[in-house]
Amino acid sequence: MLRPAGIVILAGFIGAIVADPLPMPGQAPASAPVGAAAPAPVRTRPDPPPVRDPHTPGYVTAQDLPDGTLPPENADGNFVLGPTHTRASEMVAQLGVPQGMVIEFTMTSEESKLYPGIVRDAGTFGTPDPNDPAKLIVTTSHPGPYMRRVAVYVPKQYVAGTAAPFIVGADGIDRTLFTALDNLIAEHKVPAMIAISISSGGGDAQGSERGLEYDTMSGRYAEFVESEVLPLVEKTAGVKLTHDPEGRATMGGSSGGSCALIMAWYHPEWYHRVLTFSGTYVNQQWPTDPKLPHGAWEFHEHLIADSARKPIRLWMEVGDHDKVDPNIMRDNMHDWMLANENMARALAAKDYHYQFVFAKNTGHDDGTVKRQILPEALEYVWQGYPIVAGKD
């Protein structure tokens, strides 16, 4: 729900989002005294992930790009990005380019019908089900309140009263996106769109509010955005949002990335365009759904292959230093690099329009590659949508 005192209006480029960290491998705690309750497992810092070769047997066939060059913005397929990641010119505020306005407001858990709020106790994680190591038992998650921030970017070219295309992003205020849109819209490379950045309800992974929102394989989060966020966006920012799914996009990094695809997958009548960095297409859903026991790993395990092709255009990136997190589950379904490679293969087999970028010299949800390639990714995702000149 909107809190009027929390509305802030900003303009121009300020900084970049730092996403919530992802979970780290854990270990069992030391033995407790006889008769004492065993403490919940704690998590420890993992070893650095290995550097992966994009031409490893079993990985998708990909085109190597000369260092410093980007894939064509209109080409489907798999590409290997070189190790040098120079910031794109569109990622820097330019003199003479119209600057959009950013309106911020807050929402609280107490007034949400779909997400009343949960929290996992600090320093705890969970234990594998002894009958199924792919299932995590979490006993330290319980109801808890949250407050989330929402930022709405309105381009200078928006014509009041018209239904605008828009993009919904996860994990908080993404000023890098707003800067890119200022420049790309002015260059007529993407439509004059509204951008909506939504913070999560906090925490990370199984048992947390963020994990519940982003990693759950259902349409619930998209329904939350549709019924609770978008009406406030229209009211607070004074804009009108299109109902045409061709004019609606989602984006995010890590679990925010898997969330972006989950939104479009379960509600293709609302979203047709998806953009993900280091998408968490791994087994991180909680509570476990018996119909989809491996969470977002199910996308490339069988869900894409076994479903009719949906009207989704998807752009994906993963880094050669991306996460490998066996954690205490040891389920072989927590390799982000492999998950994204498998996604590319599954999408190609079903003849989806997608572009997959394997980025050298980058880690998980890496800001350096995002600052290099986000403009190209936005152009790819918005292919085919009419670019109508608005006001200057």
N, C-alpha and C positions, 0 to 999 in steps of 0.2 A: 504494500500500500504506500502511496506517496506521502512523504512527510514534507510539507511546504517549506519548512525551515531548512531542509536539506538540499534545495535546488541551487545549483551553481551554474553560471553561464561563463564559458571560456571561449577563446578563439585561437586558432593557429596551432602550431606544433609545440609540444612541451617535452615529451619524453617517451619512453617505451615501457610496455607492460613487462612485468616479471611474473611469470606463471607460478602457481603453487608447485612446490617440489613434488616429485613422484616418490612412491615408496622405495625403501632400500631393503636389501636382504636382512633377514632376522636370524636370531638364534634362541634356543631355549634358555630360560633363566637358570641360575644355580638352584640346586635342590633346596626346598624349604624345610624347616624343622618338622618333625613328625607331628601331625595333628594340625599344622598351620595350613591356611588356604594358599594354594600355589599362585604366585603372581602371574599376571598375563605376560606372554612373551614380549621381549623388547626387540628393537631393530638396530642393526649395526650398519656402518657404512660399507658399501660393497667395494670389491676390487674395481679398478677402472675397466670399462668395457673393452673388449678386444677391437682392433681395427679390422673391419670387414672389407673384403675385395668384392666389388660389384660383379665380377666375372667368375665368381665361385660356382662350381657345378651345382645345379639345382636352382640357382637364381634366374630371374627372367633375363632374356637377351636385351641389352640396352645399348643405345648409341652413345659413344664417348664424345663429349663436346670439348672443343679447344678451351683451355683454361681462360676464364674471364668472359666466356660467352654463355648465352642462355638458350633454352629450347625455343623454337618458334612458338609464338603465342596461339597459333591455330593448329598445332600438330598434336595428334593423339600419340600415345606410346610411351616408351621407357627411355630415360636419358640419364647420363652420368655427368654431373657438374664437377668442374675442376676444383682444385684446392684453394684458389684465390677468390675471396668473396668481397669484392668492392661494393660499397654502398651505391645503390642505383640513384640516379639524379632525382627521380620522383620521390625518394625517401627524405629529401631535404626541402624545407620550406623555400619557395622561390619568390623573389621580388616580382611584384606585378601580377601574381596568380591570386585569384579570389580565394579568400580563406573562409572555410565553413565555420559555423557556430556549434559549440558543444554545450548541451544542457545536461546537468547531472541531477539525479534524485536518488533516494534510498527506499528500499522496501524491507519489511520486517516479516519474520516467520509467523508471528501471532496472527497476521491477517492473510495468510496464504491457506487456501483450502487444499492445495495439492502437496505442499511441502511444509508441514508444521514444524519441522526441524528435528535433526538428530545430531549427536556428537559422540565421538569415540574418545575415551579417556586418554590423556596425554601419555606418551611413552608405552602404549600398548598396541598390539596388532591383532593377533588371532592364532589359532592352531589348526593344522590340517585335520580334516575328518579322517580318523583311522581306517574307515571303510572306503574312502575316496579322496586321494591326495589332491585332486583338482577342486575340492570343495573346502572353503575356509570357514571355520567356526569362530565367530566373534562374540564374546560374552561381555565386552566392555563398552558396547554402544547403547545409548539410551536417549530419550527425548532431550532436546536442548535448543535454546533459541539462537537465532542468527539475525544479522542485518546485512543486506547486500546493496551494493551501489550499481546504478545503471547510468550509462552515459549515452547520449543521443547526438550523433553528428548530423548536422543539416547543412548540405552544401549551399554555397551562395547562389547557385543556379536554380535552387528549388523554387517552383512557382506555387505560391500558396493556394490551397484548395485542390490541387491536382494529386492523384494517387501515385505515389512515388515507389519505384523499386527499392529494395533494401537488403542489407546483409546483417545477420545476427552473429555476434562473436561471443566466445566463452572466456572465462577467467579474467574478467575485469577490463578496465578502461585501456583501450589499445590506440594510443595516439600515433603510433607508427602507421596504422591503417588510415587514420584520419588525414595524415599528411599525404600519404600516397593517393588518397581519393581527391584531395585538393588538386593535385597536379594532373592525375589521369583524367579527371572530369574536364579540366580546363583544356587538355589536349584532345578531347573528344575520343578517348580510347576506351572509356567505360561510360555507362549511363550516369546521369546525375542521381545518385542513390543516397538514401538515408543509411547510416551505419549505427547499429545498436550494440553496445558492449555491456554484457551482463556479468557481474561477479557471481561466483558460486556461493553456496551457503557455508563454505568453510571446511577445513580438514582435507584429507586426501585418502583415496582408496577405500577398501572394504570397511564398513562401519561408520563412515563419515558422511556428512551431508553432500559434499562435493562428489564423492563416489556414488552415492545414491542417485544424484541428479545425472551425472555424466556417463557412468558405466552400466547403467541398467538398460537391458535390451527390451525397451518398450516405447510407446509413444508418449509416455507421461511428461517428460521434460518439454517436448514440443507443445503439448497441450497446456502446460504451465505458461510457456512463453505466449502462446496464442490467447489464452483467456485472462492471464493476470498481468503480463508485462506489456504487450502491444497496446492494449487500451490506454494504459498510463502513458506510454510513449506518445501516442496521438494527442492525448489531453495536455500533457505537460509541455511538449515541444511544439504544439500547434501545427502538426503535420497530418497528412493522410497517407496511409500505407496501402499498397496494392494488395489485392487478393489473388492475383495471377501468380501461380507457382513458378512460371518462367521468370518472374520479376522478383523472386525471393531466393536468397542464398544464405548458407550457414558456413561458419569457419571456426577453427580452433586448433590448439596445439596439445599434444599428449592426450589426456583423457578428454580435454575439450575438443580434440579432433575426432575421437570416436563418437563423442556426443553429437558433433555436427553431422556425421553420416547417419547416426541413429535417428536424428530428427527427420531427415529426408526419407530414410528407409521406411519408417513407420507412418509417415505422413507425406507421401509424394504429392498429395493434392494441395499441400502447402509449400513445399520446397523442391526445386529441381537442380540446384547448384550448390556444390560442396567443395570446401578448400581446407586441407588438413596438413599440419606440420607434425611429424613424429606421432601419427595417430596411434592411440593405445588400443590396437586391435588384438588384445591379449585377454587372458582369463582373469578379469578383475571385477566381475559382477558380484554384487552382494545385496540382498539375499540371493541365493542360488535359485534359478528358475529351472525346474526339472525338464522343461521342454527345450531349454537352451543352456545346458549345464556348464558350458565353457565360455559364457559371456560373449564379448565381441570377437573372440577367436572363432566363434561360430560363423562369422561372415565369410571368411575364406576357407574354413573347414568344410562347410557344406551349404550355408544359407544362400549365398549368391548363386552357386551352381544349381541349387534345387528350386529356385524361385524364378518366376517370369521376370524378364528384364524390366527394370523400372526406369522411368524417364529422368535419370539422374546423370549429370555431368560432374565428374570428380577430379580434382587436382590433389596430388599427394606428394609429400617429401619425407625422406628419412636420411639420417646421417651415418657415415661410416663408423663413427664412434657411438652410435645410438645405444640405448639401454639393453642390457641383458641382466635380468633380475630373477634368478632362480628362487629367491626368498625361501621361506620355510615350507612352501608347498611342494617344491621340486616336481612340478607337473609338466615341465617342458612346454609350457605355453606362456612364457614371459620374456620372449625375445622380440623386441620392437622391430629390429631390422628384418628378421625372418617374417614377422607378421605382415609388414608392409610389402615385402617381396611376394608373399603368398596372395595378398590383396591384388597386386598388379596382375598376377597370373589368372586369378579368378575373374577379374573384370574383363580381361582380354578374351577369355574363353566364352564369355556371354556377350561379347561385342558391345561393351559399354564405351561411351566417349570418356576417356580418362587420360591424364598425363601424370606419369610417375617420375619423380626426380630423386636419384640417389646422389647425395651431396658429399663430396670428399672433404676431409678436414673439418668436420662438424660433429657436434654432439647432439644430445637430446633436446628437441624443440629449441634449436640454436638460433639466437638473435642475429648472428652475423649472416647466415644464409637467408634469413627472413628479410633482412634489410637489402640484400642483393636481389632477391627473386620475387618478392611479394607483388610488385607491379605486373610482372609477366604472368604470375599466377592469377591475378584478378582479371587480366585481359583474357586468359584462356577460359576461366570459369564463366565469364559473361559473354562468350561468343554467341552470336545469333540474336542477342537482345537489341532492339532498336535504340540508337543513341539519338535522342531528340534534344536539339539545342534549347536550353532554358535561358533565363535572364543572365546577363553578365554581372 
